[in-house]
Amino acid sequence: MQTRPTTIAAAALAAVTLLLSGCGGSDGEDSGKDGIAGADTGAKSSTSPSPTTTDDGIDRPEVSLPEGDSLAFAPETTGDAKADAVLKDNAEYLRAIDEAIGKQDPKSEAVAFYSKDAAYLGSVEWISGFVKDGVTVTGTVRYFDRKVTFSKDGSAGLVYCADESKGYTKDVKTGEVNVTQASKDSYVLYNDRLRKNDKGVWQTTKSTSERGSEVCQP
């Protein structure tokens, strides 16, 4: 199974075996920012994929998933333009993380584009763990029951489930897939916080997760 980061604590990676377990959330907005693009504003790092202009007029980085990797999102849209913008940008954030893992690039420009603060720092640490272990991601992860709410302070909350029962890690050098048996822990409940930046992008700022949540079980 694979999962995305939800903390900047070093202990999270130490507890991971083959990077197959989840971790908890943190608001640590001031720790570990020095020298990391995106830690404060989601600014671009020095290496940038070619941008693409979307229907909303925003120049976004082009994101491509690793070979054999697939992410599914349900729902993709709700009919509400504001909520749909949140869903779209969060999906691109998740895709950007997998792309960065595939490219073995912890300081991915695309990850910095779609996240900041604790979420960005956690992503950098998480991707670095894959690089250190020499593995990438493959298979299919399904994100479902995605629900958006808005707060008076202008931020958005996004709660959803992940089905990682068919998502695996793969050795970068040998191509060997580390197939794991599906279990209760293959299902994860996420609770994200997003804020719209001055470019109009809904950046994920922090996230918490509950692996094995009863809410997400099939």
Order of alpha helices (4+ residues) and beta strands (2+ residues): alpha-beta-beta-beta-alpha-alpha-alpha-beta-beta-beta-beta-beta
